[in-house]
């Protein structure tokens, strides 16, 4: 556990460090990007934000629509997309992060919207900052959330029609995960140096389940690994 704490703190310091590298805070820049599905029947989306404010939601007409605002030129996001055998591979990654830290006037804000109808395997890596992941309308096939430092809210209360696995790795800070009441949920939770709180879930063996778990034809398997902070699981 001590080793985990050291690694997490080291990660946070590296993400918010203020070395050299020529990175400077300037005027706010705004950029919008749109990615078409190109007939992909499913997509693996990989979002990587090292520092800033991240919002992810559904309701995009295209496969992905994003608005990005930043005042450090090197933080301009890199968007890549390709399709192989009807499977799309989408990546949105923050540019160079060394040299400027949040809190020194630097800002980085992403508003990423994904298509509700395309089955999506979603990977989100968050460094330092705040994030709001409103995923209840998406057709998720898998979720992998890796958190750094800050506060994160995840809405998984959708009326899902297929089973999927979700993995959440805690960092330094607090995460609140909202879970559905009408879709079966089974959550395995392992604490780090922080706490994992389960509201609306019942302990069953080495996992927590909601009331719908035994009768629901659809199941969300959730694997939670706590870090140095607090993870709140809430059935709503």
C-alpha positions in Angstrom: 0.0 0.0 0.0 2.8 2.4 0.9 4.4 1.8 -2.5 1.0 2.5 -4.2 0.8 5.8 -2.3 4.3 6.8 -3.4 3.6 6.0 -7.0 0.4 8.0 -7.0 1.9 11.0 -5.4 4.9 10.9 -7.8 2.4 10.8 -10.7 0.6 13.8 -9.5 3.8 15.8 -9.0 4.9 14.9 -12.5 1.6 15.9 -14.1 1.6 19.3 -12.3 5.3 20.0 -12.3 6.7 23.3 -13.5 10.0 22.5 -15.1 11.4 24.2 -18.2 10.7 22.8 -21.6 9.5 26.2 -23.0 5.8 25.7 -22.1 4.1 29.1 -21.5 0.7 30.3 -20.5 -0.8 32.4 -23.3 -4.2 33.4 -24.7 -7.1 30.9 -24.7 -7.3 29.0 -27.9 -10.5 27.2 -29.0 -10.7 24.3 -31.3 -13.6 22.0 -32.4 -13.2 18.6 -33.9 -15.6 16.1 -35.4 -15.0 12.5 -36.4 -17.3 10.5 -38.7 -17.7 6.8 -38.0 -16.8 5.8 -41.6 -19.2 2.8 -41.4 -17.5 1.4 -38.3 -19.9 -1.1 -36.5 -18.1 -0.6 -33.2 -15.4 1.6 -31.7 -12.6 1.6 -29.2 -12.3 5.2 -27.8 -9.2 6.2 -25.8 -9.2 9.6 -24.1 -6.1 10.8 -22.3 -6.0 14.1 -20.4 -3.0 14.7 -18.2 -4.3 17.9 -16.6 -7.4 20.0 -16.9 -11.2 19.7 -16.9 -12.8 16.9 -18.8 -16.4 16.4 -19.7 -17.6 13.3 -21.6 -21.2 12.7 -22.7 -23.3 11.3 -25.5 -25.7 12.7 -28.1 -23.1 13.3 -30.8 -24.4 13.2 -34.4 -21.0 12.1 -35.6 -18.9 9.4 -33.9 -17.2 12.1 -31.8 -17.7 15.8 -31.5 -15.3 17.8 -29.3 -14.7 21.3 -28.1 -11.3 22.0 -26.7 -10.1 25.2 -24.9 -6.5 25.6 -23.7 -4.0 28.4 -23.1 -0.8 26.4 -23.3 0.0 25.7 -27.0 1.7 22.4 -26.3 -1.5 21.1 -24.7 -3.4 21.1 -28.0 -5.1 17.6 -28.2 -4.1 15.1 -30.9 -7.1 13.4 -32.5 -6.6 10.2 -34.5 -9.1 7.8 -36.0 -8.9 4.8 -38.3 -11.1 1.8 -39.2 -10.0 -1.8 -39.6 -12.5 -4.6 -40.3 -15.5 -2.3 -39.4 -13.9 -1.6 -36.0 -13.0 2.0 -35.3 -10.0 3.1 -33.2 -10.4 6.6 -31.8 -7.8 8.4 -29.7 -7.9 11.9 -28.2 -4.7 12.7 -26.3 -3.4 15.8 -24.6 -0.2 17.2 -26.0 3.1 17.9 -24.1 2.4 18.6 -20.4 5.9 19.4 -19.0 6.7 23.0 -18.0 3.4 24.4 -16.8 1.1 23.3 -14.0 -2.6 23.9 -13.3 -3.1 26.7 -10.8 -0.5 28.9 -12.5 -3.0 30.4 -14.8 -3.0 27.5 -17.1 -6.4 26.1 -18.3 -7.3 23.1 -20.3 -11.0 22.2 -20.9 -12.4 19.4 -23.0 -16.0 18.7 -23.8 -16.1 15.4 -25.7 -19.4 14.0 -27.0 -19.7 10.4 -28.3 -22.3 8.7 -30.5 -25.0 6.9 -28.5 -25.8 4.2 -31.1 -22.3 2.9 -31.8 -21.1 0.1 -29.4 -18.2 1.7 -27.6 -15.3 0.2 -25.6 -14.2 3.3 -23.7 -10.8 3.9 -22.0 -10.4 7.2 -20.1 -7.1 8.2 -18.4 -7.3 11.3 -16.2 -4.3 13.0 -14.6 -4.8 16.0 -12.5 -8.1 18.0 -12.5 -11.8 17.5 -12.5 -13.9 15.2 -14.7 -17.6 14.6 -15.3 -18.3 11.5 -17.3 -22.0 11.4 -18.2 -22.1 7.9 -19.9 -25.7 6.8 -19.2 -26.8 7.2 -22.8 -23.9 5.4 -24.5 -23.9 1.9 -25.8 -21.0 0.7 -23.7 -19.3 -2.6 -24.3 -16.5 -2.0 -21.8 -15.3 0.8 -19.6 -11.7 1.3 -18.3 -11.3 4.4 -16.1 -7.9 5.3 -14.7 -7.9 8.3 -12.3 -5.1 10.5 -11.2 -5.6 13.5 -8.8 -8.8 15.4 -8.4 -12.6 14.8 -8.4 -14.4 12.6 -10.8 -18.1 11.9 -11.3 -19.2 8.9 -13.4 -22.9 8.3 -14.4 -23.5 4.7 -15.4 -27.3 4.7 -14.8 -28.3 3.9 -18.3 -30.9 1.4 -19.3 -28.4 -1.0 -20.8 -29.5 -3.9 -23.1 -26.2 -5.9 -23.0 -23.7 -7.1 -20.4 -20.5 -5.2 -20.0 -17.5 -4.9 -17.8 -16.3 -1.8 -16.1 -13.0 -1.2 -14.4 -12.2 1.8 -12.2 -8.7 2.5 -10.7 -8.7 5.2 -8.1 -6.0 7.9 -7.7 -5.6 10.8 -5.3 -9.0 12.5 -4.6 -12.6 11.5 -4.7 -14.7 9.6 -7.3 -18.5 9.2 -7.3 -19.9 6.5 -9.5 -23.7 6.4 -10.0 -25.1 3.0 -10.8 -28.4 1.8 -12.3 -31.2 0.4 -10.2 -32.9 -1.6 -13.0 -29.8 -3.2 -14.4 -28.0 -5.8 -12.4 -24.7 -4.6 -10.9 -22.0 -6.7 -9.3 -19.1 -4.7 -7.9 -15.8 -6.1 -6.6 -14.1 -3.5 -4.6 -10.6 -3.4 -3.2 -9.5 -0.5 -1.2 -6.1 1.2 -1.4 -5.1 3.8 1.2 -8.5 5.4 0.9 -12.1 4.4 1.4 -14.7 2.7 -0.8 -18.3 3.4 0.1 -21.2 1.4 -1.3 -24.8 2.9 -1.1 -27.7 0.9 -2.3 -25.6 -2.2 -2.6 -25.5 -5.4 -0.5 -22.4 -7.4 0.4 -22.5 -10.9 -1.2 -19.4 -12.9 -0.8 -16.4 -10.8 -1.9 -18.6 -8.4 -4.0 -21.5 -5.9 -3.7 -24.7 -6.3 -5.7 -27.8 -4.2 -6.2 -31.4 -5.4 -5.8 -31.8 -6.0 -9.6 -28.8 -8.3 -9.8 -30.6 -11.7 -9.4 -33.5 -10.9 -11.7 -32.0 -8.7 -14.4 -31.2 -10.2 -17.8 -28.3 -7.7 -18.1 -25.4 -7.4 -15.8 -22.7 -4.8 -15.3 -19.6 -6.3 -13.7 -17.7 -3.6 -12.0 -14.1 -3.9 -10.7 -13.0 -1.1 -8.4 -9.5 -0.6 -7.1 -9.1 2.3 -4.6 -6.2 4.6 -4.4 -5.3 7.4 -2.0 -8.7 8.9 -1.7 -12.4 8.0 -1.7 -14.6 6.1 -4.1 -18.4 6.4 -3.6 -20.7 3.8 -5.3 -24.3 4.9 -5.4 -27.4 3.1 -6.8 -29.8 5.8 -8.0 
